[in-house]
Amino acid sequence: MQENRLHVMGYDWQLTDSNNAFAATMTKAVPRWTRQLDERYKSHIEEYQKEKKKRGQEKTLEKRELDNVISFEYLAVFAKARTGTDKLGILKMDVDGLGEFFRTQKDRSTAADFSQKLNRFFSQDLYNLLQTGTFAAIRVQKDEDGDPVTEKIIEENK
């Protein structure tokens, strides 16, 4: 099997992104250490480090060097300082029927088109959504004809 190929559900998936555009797009938004961040959260970081040392976990502390990617460990420290909890987020996904969709496609172009749309969502649309910083809670249900109906249940935070 080639390194850039994956065989799933009877399909061969090949990475054709020779310029690594997907990786470049996703790493643009990766948070990195700056002097300002280090100073802003200095007391919280020190408190966290003391707690880890008390538990004998000081060897597992991530390094903090300028321009290095901030680990989830320290992102959780920032979250706790801002919100009182170290939870970074909540994700709920429903992909019921996705495998069945790909298994039942007779036309490879339909599957390829859908695959491109998924790729665009995760490489561009999701990134753009995260950059806007505004979200609304919605519920999508189906009407009597089976068509999706979107209902806003919480107004957007600006």
N, C-alpha and C positions, 0 to 999 in steps of 0.2 A: 504494500500500500504506500502511495506517495505521501510525503509529509504534509502537503497542502490539500489533502483529500480526505473526506470523511464519508463513510458508508452508513446511512441511517434509514431505516424503514424502506429498504429496497431501492433507495436513491443514492447516487454518488454526488456529494457536495464538494465542489472544488473552490478554494480561495483563489480569486482572480485579481485581488487587490495588490498588484505588485508594488505600488507606491506607498503601501501601508496607510492609506487615507483614513481608514476606520480607526486605527490605533492613534494616528495623529489627532483626529477629531476628538476622541475620547480623552486623550491626555492633556488637551488644552485646558480643561476645567479641573484638572487634578490640583488640589490645594498643596502649596509648597510653603516651607518655613521661610519667614521673613523676620527681620529684627523686631518690627512692630508687633507681630503676632507673639513672638517670644516674650517681649516686654509686657504686652497686654495680659497674658495669661500666666505670667511668671509665678505668682503666688499659688495659683491653682495647680500648676505643674509641680511645684515643689511639694505641695500637700500630697498630691498623687504619688510622687516618688517616695515620700516618707512612708505612706501606707504600703506600697509594694515592698519596701525594705523590711517593714515590720513583719510582713508575711513571708519573708525570705525569697522574694521574687525579683530582687534588684538586678539579677543577671539578664532578665528578660526585657528590661527597659529598652525602648527604641531610641536610637540616636537622634538628636536634634541638631542638624547642620543646615546652614542657610542654603536655600534653593532645593533641598531634598524634599521628596514627597512626604507629606504628613501622614503618619500611620493612623489607622482607625482607632488605635489605643488613645492617641492624643486628641483626635477629633471628638471622641467620647468625653474627654476631659473638658474640652471647649463647650460641648453641649451641656454638660452638668453645670458649668459655671454660668451659662446663659439661662438654662431652663430648670435646673434643679434635678434633672435626670440625665443619666449618661446614654440614654437611648438615642440612636442616630436617625432612626426613621422607622416607618412602617410600610411594608410592601404587601400588597395583595394582588395576586395575578390569577387569572382563570384562563387556562388554555385547553379547556375541555374540547375535544374534537380536533385539535390541531394535527395530531398524528393521523387520525382517520382521514382528514382532508388530504394530506399528502399521499396516503396509501391509495386513495380512490381516484386520484387524478390520472386520467388516460392521456391527457394532453400535457406534454412536458412544458409547453410554453406557459400554461396557466400556473403550474407549480413554480416555474422560473420567475414569472411576473410577481407572484406572491412573495417569493423569497427575496426579490429585489425590494419590494415594499417593506418587508420586515427589516432588511438591512438598512434602508433609508431611515426607518423609524429609530432604530437603535444608534445609528451613526450620525444622524442629523436632527431629526425631529425631537428626540428625547433631550439631546444636548440643548437645543433652542428652548425647549420647555423649561429646563432647569435654569437657563440664563434669565428668563423673564421674571422668575420669582413670584409669580401670582398663580394661585391655584384656587379652584372651587371644588367642593365635594359634589359629585353628581351620582345619580343612580340611572343605569340603563336597563330598561325593561322592554318586553315585547308587547305590542298591542294585539288586538284580536286577530289581525292578519299576519302576525308573526314578524312585523317590522319593528326595528328598534325605536324606542322612545326615550329621550334623555330628560331627566328631571333634576334640576339643581336643588340640592338640599342644604347647602351652606354657601353663603355669598363669598366671593373672592376676597382674599386678604391682600391689601395693597401696601 
